[in-house]
């Protein structure tokens, strides 16, 4: 496990694996997500929060880790490069894999609306924080640090890796079990070097699936293109 001075994940992956922009076949971007397809057919995606992302693969030839647009591309690149390294077990929704009734203080970072509905259906209390959404179901952001430090379970959007909030959040957590979630997830065991990460839930797409690229380029959200992938999970044993 890394200590509090650990390198943030994209910096870690960049140092360990580098970037070979010649591996990239195509980059597409829409108003919600960006995708990279490698020449071997692997596809990786990352949310982009509306940033205008370059589709020139030379853009990450020498990426700047403080450049949020480069971070989106790096996240998508490592998603494509590393998410196919092993055969994953298929997963249903996170509630099919984790019994959250065993926890007392559950915090969700990122507003996963379909999952929130399932928590309600099961009468499991949940405190939700999101930087971009506006809903009466969300807690005030001013309370986020307090709730994170007191949580015993945290459902953490994987977009925290590219938007540089990941390290701060996990370091504010104490003994919480952390479950990472979303199509931006980098499905590699290296992520378990970080404190308290128990499971990572993500999506792997069929190689060379141009329909995924088309939907993302058209600006469709995750509900559209995730249907074309396979939900998988990685567990910290």
Secondary structure, 3 states (H helix, E strand, C coil): CCCCCCCCHHHHHHHHHCCCHHHEEEEEECCCEEEEEECCCCEEEEECCCCCCCCCHHHHCCCCCCCHHHHHHHHHHHHHHHCCCCCCEECCCHHHHCCHHHCCCEEEECCCHHHHHHHHHCCCCCEEECCCCCCCCECCHHHHHHHHHHCCEEEEECHHHHCCCHHHHHHHCCCCEEEEECCCCCCCHHHHHCCCEEEEEEEEECCCCHHHHHHHHCCCCHHHHHHHEEEEEEECC
